[in-house]
């Protein structure tokens, strides 16, 4: 099942993707897709529906982030060995965690805003894990039962803010529009193995990232269990699991970064695609 939210910014409604590729309206059942509809019981009820019998939404519609009111985005740094190497860092012995502000969340095809003073805005295609059940000190054996589904994320980053301005990474990760999520929340029954998914990203038609989640240093059960030692994960929280090599910071022989007018296209296998145009921030 592919769940989504559609409509203008701030006025999104709950929907699902039909087998014919059309957006189907769920808003007559509940107005929005939030944490209350991500529990195993709620998802089972949704899966019992005949999605194709729901009203189709006519025309081209904007897709928003597929989950509303996300509580927190927990990101995992350097979780692919090839990305760690291109960053000039050793692969971590424990997961590196940081948070992204939820104010950075946008729809999958909304513009990426280059922040004021940016000289190193970068891209990162990532597999996102959406939590459906509360997880606190959960074991690795039980961790996957806490997953409501998977999403595609572009972990947009400003490297100068992140690495050259002191303090934690969050300041380079949380600008407005730096977390495009979607187009859909794909439930686990549609993803046979989240640890064998291809993922890629293109800038202006040039493929710069081309990886697989088989190369994650720390897999999803480990990440959920580990994170839940330090903070409780609640339904609707999102874990962004890391990016493979090929980011702007790692381009050889000279790093290069995003500018206004650049076009991004990215995908994780089974989770759809995103397309974004980069724009300058308003003065």
C-alpha positions as CSV (number, residue, x, y, z in Angstrom):
1,X,0.0,0.0,0.0
2,X,1.2,3.5,-0.9
3,X,-0.2,6.2,1.3
4,X,0.2,9.9,0.5
5,X,-1.0,13.4,1.2
6,X,-2.0,15.7,-1.6
7,X,-3.1,19.3,-2.1
8,X,-1.7,22.8,-1.5
9,X,0.8,23.5,1.2
10,X,-0.9,23.4,4.6
11,X,-4.1,22.0,3.1
12,X,-3.1,18.5,2.3
13,X,-5.6,15.6,2.4
14,X,-5.1,11.9,3.0
15,X,-4.8,9.7,-0.1
16,X,-3.5,6.5,-1.5
17,X,-2.0,5.5,-4.8
18,X,-4.3,3.2,-6.8
19,X,-3.1,0.3,-8.9
20,X,-3.7,2.5,-12.0
21,X,-1.3,5.1,-10.7
22,X,-4.0,7.6,-9.9
23,X,-4.3,9.4,-6.5
24,X,-7.3,8.1,-4.6
25,X,-9.0,10.2,-1.9
26,X,-9.0,8.9,1.7
27,X,-10.2,12.1,3.3
28,X,-13.8,11.0,3.6
29,X,-12.5,8.4,6.1
30,X,-10.0,10.7,7.9
31,X,-8.8,14.1,7.0
32,X,-5.1,13.7,7.2
33,X,-2.4,11.0,7.5
34,X,-0.8,11.4,10.9
35,X,0.6,9.2,13.7
36,X,-2.8,7.9,14.7
37,X,-3.1,6.1,11.4
38,X,0.3,4.4,11.4
39,X,-0.3,1.8,14.1
40,X,-0.4,-1.9,13.0
41,X,-4.2,-1.9,13.7
42,X,-4.8,1.2,11.7
43,X,-2.7,0.1,8.7
44,X,-4.4,-3.3,8.7
45,X,-7.8,-1.6,8.5
46,X,-6.5,0.5,5.6
47,X,-5.2,-2.5,3.8
48,X,-8.6,-4.1,4.0
49,X,-10.0,-1.3,1.8
50,X,-10.4,-1.6,-1.9
51,X,-8.2,1.4,-2.7
52,X,-9.2,1.3,-6.4
53,X,-12.8,1.8,-5.4
54,X,-12.1,5.1,-3.7
55,X,-12.8,8.4,-5.6
56,X,-10.0,9.3,-8.0
57,X,-8.5,12.8,-7.8
58,X,-8.6,14.5,-11.2
59,X,-5.8,16.4,-12.7
60,X,-2.3,17.0,-11.6
61,X,-2.0,17.5,-7.9
62,X,0.8,18.5,-5.6
63,X,2.0,15.8,-3.3
64,X,3.1,16.8,0.2
65,X,5.2,14.9,2.7
66,X,3.2,11.6,3.1
67,X,3.0,11.9,7.0
68,X,1.7,15.0,8.8
69,X,3.0,16.4,12.1
70,X,6.2,14.4,12.1
71,X,7.6,14.6,15.6
72,X,11.3,14.3,14.8
73,X,13.7,13.3,12.0
74,X,16.6,11.3,13.3
75,X,19.4,11.1,10.8
76,X,22.3,8.7,10.7
77,X,25.7,10.1,9.4
78,X,28.4,8.2,7.5
79,X,26.3,5.0,7.3
80,X,27.8,3.9,4.0
81,X,31.6,3.1,4.0
82,X,32.1,4.6,0.6
83,X,30.5,7.9,1.7
84,X,32.6,7.9,4.8
85,X,35.7,7.5,2.7
86,X,34.8,10.3,0.3
87,X,34.2,12.5,3.3
88,X,37.7,11.8,4.6
89,X,36.4,10.1,7.7
90,X,36.6,6.6,9.1
91,X,33.5,4.4,9.1
92,X,31.9,4.8,12.5
93,X,32.0,2.1,15.2
94,X,28.6,3.2,16.5
95,X,25.9,5.1,14.6
96,X,26.4,8.8,14.3
97,X,23.1,10.6,15.1
98,X,21.8,14.1,14.5
99,X,18.4,15.7,14.1
100,X,16.9,17.8,11.4
101,X,14.3,20.4,12.2
102,X,10.8,19.5,11.2
103,X,10.5,23.0,9.7
104,X,12.8,21.7,6.9
105,X,10.1,19.2,5.7
106,X,8.6,19.8,2.2
107,X,6.8,17.7,-0.4
108,X,8.8,15.5,-2.8
109,X,8.7,17.8,-5.7
110,X,8.7,21.2,-4.0
111,X,11.7,23.6,-4.7
112,X,14.9,23.3,-2.8
113,X,15.7,26.7,-1.4
114,X,19.4,27.7,-1.4
115,X,19.8,29.5,2.0
116,X,21.2,32.9,2.4
117,X,25.0,32.9,2.4
118,X,25.2,29.3,1.1
119,X,28.2,28.3,-1.0
120,X,28.0,24.5,-0.4
121,X,24.4,23.3,-0.7
122,X,24.6,19.5,-1.3
123,X,22.4,16.5,-2.0
124,X,21.9,13.1,-0.3
125,X,19.5,10.4,-1.4
126,X,18.4,8.3,1.5
127,X,16.0,5.5,2.6
128,X,13.7,6.8,5.3
129,X,12.0,4.6,7.9
130,X,8.7,5.7,9.4
131,X,7.9,4.6,12.9
132,X,4.4,3.1,13.6
133,X,4.7,1.9,17.2
134,X,6.4,3.4,20.2
135,X,10.0,2.2,20.6
136,X,11.9,2.6,23.8
137,X,14.8,0.3,24.6
138,X,13.5,-2.0,21.9
139,X,15.6,-5.1,21.0
140,X,16.9,-5.6,17.5
141,X,14.7,-8.7,17.3
142,X,11.6,-6.6,17.9
143,X,12.6,-3.5,16.1
144,X,11.1,-4.2,12.7
145,X,7.6,-4.6,14.2
146,X,7.8,-0.9,15.0
147,X,8.1,0.1,11.3
148,X,5.0,1.6,9.6
149,X,6.7,1.9,6.2
150,X,9.4,3.5,4.1
151,X,9.9,6.8,2.4
152,X,12.4,8.4,0.0
153,X,14.3,11.4,1.5
154,X,16.6,13.9,0.1
155,X,18.8,14.9,3.1
156,X,19.8,18.3,1.6
157,X,22.8,19.7,3.4
158,X,24.8,23.0,3.5
159,X,28.4,21.7,4.1
160,X,29.9,25.1,5.1
161,X,27.2,25.5,7.7
162,X,27.6,21.9,8.8
163,X,31.4,21.5,9.0
164,X,32.9,25.0,9.1
165,X,30.7,27.0,11.4
166,X,31.4,25.1,14.7
167,X,29.1,23.1,16.9
168,X,26.8,20.2,15.7
169,X,25.8,19.2,12.2
170,X,22.2,20.3,12.7
171,X,22.8,23.9,11.5
172,X,23.8,22.6,8.1
173,X,20.9,20.2,7.8
174,X,17.8,22.2,8.9
175,X,17.2,25.1,6.5
176,X,13.8,25.5,5.0
177,X,13.1,22.9,2.2
178,X,16.1,20.7,3.3
179,X,13.9,17.6,3.9
180,X,11.9,16.6,0.8
181,X,10.0,13.4,1.8
182,X,7.8,11.2,-0.4
183,X,6.1,10.8,-2.7
184,X,4.5,8.0,-0.8
185,X,4.7,6.0,2.5
186,X,5.2,2.4,1.3
187,X,4.0,-0.2,3.8
188,X,6.4,-3.1,4.7
189,X,4.4,-5.7,2.9
190,X,5.5,-4.1,-0.4
191,X,9.2,-4.1,0.4
192,X,10.5,-7.6,0.6
193,X,13.9,-6.6,1.9
194,X,14.7,-3.0,2.8
195,X,18.4,-3.9,2.9
196,X,18.6,-4.7,-0.9
197,X,17.2,-1.6,-2.5
198,X,18.9,0.4,-5.2
199,X,19.1,4.2,-4.7
200,X,20.3,7.0,-7.0
201,X,20.4,10.7,-7.5
202,X,20.9,12.9,-10.6
203,X,21.9,16.5,-10.9
204,X,20.9,18.1,-14.2
205,X,20.6,14.7,-15.7
206,X,24.0,13.5,-14.5
207,X,23.9,10.5,-12.2
208,X,26.1,11.2,-9.3
209,X,24.9,8.7,-6.7
210,X,24.2,5.1,-7.5
211,X,24.2,2.7,-4.5
212,X,22.3,0.0,-2.6
213,X,21.0,-0.3,0.9
214,X,22.9,-3.6,1.1
215,X,25.9,-1.5,1.9
216,X,24.4,0.1,5.0
217,X,27.0,-0.2,7.8
218,X,24.2,-0.3,10.4
219,X,20.9,-1.9,9.3
220,X,17.4,-0.9,10.2
221,X,17.0,-3.2,13.2
222,X,20.2,-2.0,14.7
223,X,19.4,1.7,14.1
224,X,15.9,1.5,15.7
225,X,17.3,-0.4,18.7
226,X,20.3,1.9,19.1
227,X,18.3,5.1,18.7
228,X,15.7,3.9,21.2
229,X,18.4,3.7,23.9
230,X,18.8,7.5,23.7
231,X,15.3,8.7,22.9
232,X,11.9,7.3,22.6
233,X,10.7,6.9,19.0
234,X,7.0,7.7,18.6
235,X,4.6,6.9,15.7
236,X,5.3,9.3,12.9
237,X,8.9,9.8,13.7
238,X,11.3,9.3,10.8
239,X,14.8,7.8,10.6
240,X,16.9,8.9,7.7
241,X,19.4,6.0,7.3
242,X,22.3,7.6,5.5
243,X,23.6,8.2,1.9
244,X,26.0,6.4,-0.4
245,X,29.0,8.0,-2.1
246,X,28.5,10.6,-4.8
247,X,27.6,13.8,-2.9
248,X,28.8,17.2,-4.1
249,X,31.4,17.3,-1.3
250,X,33.0,14.1,-2.6
251,X,33.2,14.9,-6.3
252,X,36.6,14.5,-7.9
253,X,38.8,16.2,-8.7
254,X,36.9,19.3,-7.4
255,X,33.8,19.3,-5.2
256,X,30.8,21.2,-6.7
257,X,27.5,22.2,-5.2
258,X,24.0,23.2,-6.1
259,X,23.0,26.6,-7.5
260,X,19.7,28.2,-8.5
261,X,18.2,26.5,-11.6
262,X,19.8,23.1,-10.9
263,X,17.4,20.1,-11.3
264,X,17.5,17.2,-8.9
265,X,16.0,13.7,-9.6
266,X,16.3,10.8,-7.1
267,X,14.8,7.5,-6.2
268,X,14.9,4.6,-3.9
269,X,13.7,1.3,-5.5
270,X,10.0,0.8,-4.8
271,X,9.5,4.2,-3.1
272,X,8.9,6.4,-6.2
273,X,10.9,9.4,-7.4
274,X,11.4,13.0,-6.4
275,X,12.2,16.0,-8.7
276,X,13.3,19.3,-7.4
277,X,14.4,22.7,-8.8
278,X,16.8,24.7,-6.8
279,X,15.9,28.3,-6.2
280,X,17.6,31.2,-4.4
281,X,16.2,32.3,-1.0
282,X,14.4,35.6,-1.0
283,X,16.6,38.5,0.2
